């Protein structure tokens, strides 16, 4: 007797929630759950969001095929833009013209 088992391909797994985690921790969690990881960076001005996963696609809880990619969006701190304004004083020139007076004595 021969038993044949037919596979429907790789099974699906639930995507874990990695938002709010450090990039390295999120990557390890996704990889240990059987997913490949794609990282995209987005500029942030809050130092507390630097290196933090802000979003993931597919979203947490979704079913995805084992080995498929989960894209995480990670905050990347950008230096604040400094604007320097220079004020140059204006100089006003005043010209005074004096007309000489000629006095003649008779």
Backbone as JSON, one array per atom type, in Angstrom:
{
  "sequence": "XXXXXXXXXXXXXXXXXXXXXXXXXXXXXXXXXXXXXXXXXXXXXXXXXXXXXXXXXXXXXXXXXXXXXXXXXXXXXXXXXXXXXXXXXXXXXXXXXXXXXXXXXX",
  "N": [[0.84, -1.17, 0.0], [0.54, 2.2, -0.85], [0.82, 5.49, 0.27], [-0.21, 8.6, -0.68], [0.49, 11.96, -0.22], [-0.78, 15.08, -0.79], [0.36, 18.3, -1.11], [-0.73, 21.6, -0.43], [0.92, 23.62, -0.79], [3.0, 26.08, 0.89], [1.99, 26.65, 4.23], [-0.19, 29.01, 5.92], [0.48, 31.7, 8.17], [-0.17, 33.68, 11.07], [0.41, 37.13, 11.04], [2.61, 38.6, 13.26], [2.19, 41.27, 15.68], [4.27, 43.91, 15.41], [4.54, 46.59, 15.67], [5.71, 49.51, 17.27], [7.91, 48.34, 18.37], [11.52, 47.96, 18.64], [13.56, 48.06, 15.69], [15.38, 45.85, 15.3], [14.42, 43.91, 17.1], [11.82, 43.54, 16.1], [12.39, 42.53, 13.55], [13.66, 40.08, 14.18], [11.52, 38.75, 15.46], [9.62, 38.54, 13.39], [11.06, 37.01, 11.51], [11.47, 34.66, 13.0], [8.92, 33.8, 13.02], [8.6, 32.87, 10.54], [8.63, 34.59, 8.36], [9.88, 36.68, 5.7], [11.66, 39.78, 5.82], [11.15, 43.11, 4.91], [12.49, 46.31, 4.96], [11.52, 49.63, 5.31], [12.28, 53.07, 5.52], [11.22, 55.99, 7.27], [11.26, 59.5, 7.62], [11.51, 61.0, 10.85], [10.88, 63.4, 13.44], [10.82, 63.17, 16.11], [12.81, 62.04, 18.66], [12.13, 59.78, 20.13], [10.9, 58.07, 18.36], [12.82, 57.13, 16.72], [14.25, 54.44, 15.08], [12.13, 52.81, 15.67], [9.41, 50.61, 14.9], [6.87, 51.79, 12.96], [4.79, 51.07, 11.35], [3.34, 48.2, 9.69], [3.12, 45.88, 6.97], [1.78, 43.07, 5.47], [-0.87, 43.91, 7.79], [-0.8, 43.46, 11.38], [-2.0, 40.38, 12.61], [-3.11, 39.54, 10.25], [-3.39, 36.86, 7.86], [-0.73, 35.24, 6.28], [1.34, 33.76, 3.76], [3.82, 31.41, 4.66], [7.19, 32.39, 4.59], [6.67, 34.57, 2.98], [7.02, 38.13, 2.41], [7.08, 40.6, 4.95], [6.58, 43.95, 5.25], [8.14, 46.41, 7.09], [7.84, 49.66, 8.46], [10.1, 51.91, 9.53], [11.0, 54.41, 11.85], [13.21, 57.09, 11.22], [15.41, 59.24, 12.56], [15.7, 62.61, 11.7], [17.87, 65.33, 11.23], [17.08, 68.44, 12.7], [16.0, 71.17, 10.71], [17.8, 74.08, 10.38], [17.15, 77.45, 10.29], [18.54, 80.42, 9.35], [18.29, 83.79, 9.82], [19.37, 86.76, 8.53], [19.71, 90.11, 9.26], [20.3, 92.99, 7.54], [21.37, 96.13, 8.24], [20.0, 99.12, 6.9], [21.45, 101.9, 5.3], [20.97, 105.32, 5.35], [21.65, 107.95, 3.37], [22.21, 111.37, 3.78], [22.14, 114.35, 2.08], [23.25, 117.58, 2.23], [22.84, 120.64, 0.82], [24.43, 123.7, 0.52], [23.89, 126.97, -0.31], [26.09, 129.4, -1.27], [26.25, 132.67, 0.1], [26.56, 135.77, -1.29], [27.81, 138.77, -0.43], [27.79, 142.09, -1.19], [29.44, 145.08, -0.77], [28.64, 148.46, -0.98]],
  "CA": [[0.0, 0.0, 0.0], [1.28, 3.45, -0.97], [0.02, 6.65, 0.66], [0.25, 9.82, -1.34], [0.01, 13.17, 0.43], [-0.68, 16.21, -1.69], [0.51, 19.56, -0.39], [-1.33, 22.8, -1.04], [1.96, 24.66, -0.74], [3.31, 26.5, 2.25], [0.83, 27.06, 5.03], [-0.24, 30.43, 6.29], [0.69, 32.03, 9.57], [-0.68, 34.99, 11.45], [1.49, 38.11, 11.14], [2.65, 39.14, 14.62], [2.19, 42.73, 15.81], [5.6, 44.39, 15.76], [4.56, 48.05, 15.76], [6.15, 50.01, 18.57], [9.12, 47.63, 18.78], [12.77, 48.32, 17.99], [13.73, 47.41, 14.4], [16.05, 44.54, 15.42], [13.5, 43.0, 17.79], [10.73, 43.24, 15.17], [12.94, 41.68, 12.49], [13.85, 38.74, 14.75], [10.21, 38.16, 15.72], [9.01, 38.18, 12.1], [11.82, 35.91, 10.92], [11.21, 33.43, 13.76], [7.55, 33.39, 12.68], [8.64, 32.3, 9.19], [8.46, 35.61, 7.33], [11.0, 37.5, 5.26], [11.42, 41.15, 6.28], [11.58, 44.24, 4.09], [12.49, 47.5, 5.82], [11.44, 50.96, 4.7], [12.51, 54.11, 6.53], [10.48, 57.23, 7.1], [11.85, 60.51, 8.5], [10.77, 61.42, 12.04], [11.57, 64.45, 14.18], [10.76, 62.8, 17.52], [13.85, 61.05, 18.95], [11.52, 58.57, 20.67], [10.45, 57.21, 17.26], [13.99, 56.71, 15.96], [14.5, 53.0, 15.15], [10.9, 52.14, 16.1], [8.51, 50.21, 13.82], [5.68, 52.63, 12.99], [3.72, 50.4, 10.59], [3.73, 46.95, 9.05], [2.21, 45.46, 5.9], [0.39, 43.1, 5.92], [-1.08, 44.33, 9.17], [-0.78, 42.45, 12.44], [-3.2, 39.54, 12.67], [-3.46, 39.03, 8.92], [-2.8, 35.56, 7.49], [0.17, 35.35, 5.14], [2.06, 32.52, 3.47], [5.15, 31.28, 5.25], [8.23, 32.81, 3.65], [6.35, 35.82, 2.3], [7.64, 39.31, 3.02], [6.33, 41.59, 5.73], [7.29, 45.22, 5.17], [8.01, 47.25, 8.28], [8.24, 51.05, 8.27], [10.88, 52.26, 10.71], [11.32, 55.83, 11.97], [14.63, 57.46, 11.13], [15.53, 60.62, 13.03], [16.34, 63.55, 10.79], [18.35, 66.52, 11.93], [16.18, 69.57, 12.46], [16.47, 72.18, 9.77], [18.05, 75.37, 11.02], [16.99, 78.58, 9.39], [19.22, 81.6, 9.87], [17.85, 85.03, 9.18], [20.32, 87.84, 8.75], [19.15, 91.42, 8.95], [21.35, 93.94, 7.19], [20.82, 97.48, 8.42], [20.1, 99.98, 5.73], [22.06, 103.2, 5.58], [20.35, 106.39, 4.6], [22.58, 109.06, 3.2], [21.55, 112.66, 3.68], [23.02, 115.33, 1.46], [22.81, 118.96, 2.47], [23.48, 121.58, -0.12], [24.39, 125.07, 1.01], [24.15, 127.94, -1.36], [26.86, 130.52, -0.67], [25.66, 134.0, 0.01], [27.57, 136.78, -1.65], [27.4, 140.1, 0.04], [28.61, 143.13, -1.78], [29.34, 146.32, -0.04], [28.8, 149.57, -1.93]],
  "C": [[0.88, 1.24, 0.0], [0.33, 4.59, -0.6], [0.63, 7.87, 0.01], [-0.37, 11.0, -0.61], [0.25, 14.33, -0.52], [-0.64, 17.49, -0.85], [-0.17, 20.69, -1.16], [-0.32, 23.94, -1.04], [2.2, 25.06, 0.7], [2.05, 26.97, 2.97], [0.87, 28.55, 5.32], [-0.04, 30.57, 7.79], [0.13, 33.41, 9.83], [0.52, 35.93, 11.62], [1.48, 38.69, 12.55], [2.67, 40.67, 14.62], [3.57, 43.17, 16.27], [5.67, 45.91, 15.84], [4.92, 48.45, 17.19], [7.41, 49.33, 19.08], [10.34, 48.21, 18.06], [12.9, 47.5, 16.7], [14.32, 46.01, 14.54], [15.13, 43.51, 16.06], [12.37, 42.58, 16.86], [11.2, 42.29, 14.07], [13.1, 40.25, 12.99], [12.52, 38.02, 14.95], [9.56, 37.7, 14.41], [9.74, 36.99, 11.46], [11.57, 34.6, 11.67], [9.79, 32.92, 13.54], [7.45, 32.88, 11.25], [8.48, 33.31, 8.06], [9.8, 36.24, 6.95], [10.66, 38.94, 5.66], [11.98, 42.14, 5.28], [11.46, 45.47, 4.96], [12.45, 48.76, 4.97], [11.62, 51.97, 5.83], [11.68, 55.35, 6.21], [11.07, 58.25, 8.07], [10.92, 60.86, 9.67], [11.57, 62.51, 12.74], [11.59, 64.16, 15.68], [11.82, 61.74, 17.8], [13.29, 59.74, 19.51], [11.03, 57.61, 19.61], [11.61, 56.69, 16.41], [14.25, 55.22, 16.17], [13.29, 52.17, 15.55], [10.04, 51.8, 14.88], [7.21, 51.01, 13.99], [4.5, 51.98, 12.28], [4.26, 49.09, 10.03], [2.66, 46.57, 8.03], [2.61, 44.08, 5.45], [0.29, 43.43, 7.41], [-1.05, 43.14, 10.13], [-2.11, 41.69, 12.45], [-3.63, 38.97, 11.34], [-2.79, 37.68, 8.7], [-1.94, 35.78, 6.24], [0.92, 34.03, 4.98], [3.43, 32.54, 4.14], [6.19, 31.63, 4.19], [7.92, 34.09, 2.91], [6.92, 37.0, 3.08], [6.63, 40.14, 3.79], [7.18, 42.86, 5.68], [7.05, 46.01, 6.44], [8.52, 48.65, 7.94], [8.85, 51.51, 9.59], [11.19, 53.75, 10.7], [12.81, 56.06, 11.93], [14.74, 58.94, 11.45], [16.27, 61.47, 12.01], [16.75, 64.77, 11.6], [17.39, 67.67, 11.66], [16.82, 70.58, 11.52], [16.63, 73.5, 10.51], [17.95, 76.46, 9.99], [17.65, 79.79, 10.05], [18.74, 82.8, 9.08], [18.85, 86.11, 9.53], [19.67, 89.14, 8.34], [20.31, 92.37, 8.7], [20.76, 95.33, 7.35], [21.0, 98.3, 7.15], [20.66, 101.32, 6.16], [21.39, 104.23, 4.71], [21.34, 107.55, 4.54], [21.78, 110.35, 3.05], [22.56, 113.64, 3.1], [22.43, 116.7, 1.72], [23.58, 119.86, 1.52], [23.32, 122.98, 0.44], [24.74, 125.99, -0.15], [24.93, 129.11, -0.73], [26.14, 131.86, -0.89], [26.79, 134.99, -0.28], [27.03, 138.14, -1.21], [28.36, 141.1, -0.61], [28.39, 144.41, -1.0], [29.53, 147.46, -1.05], [29.86, 150.54, -1.55]]
}
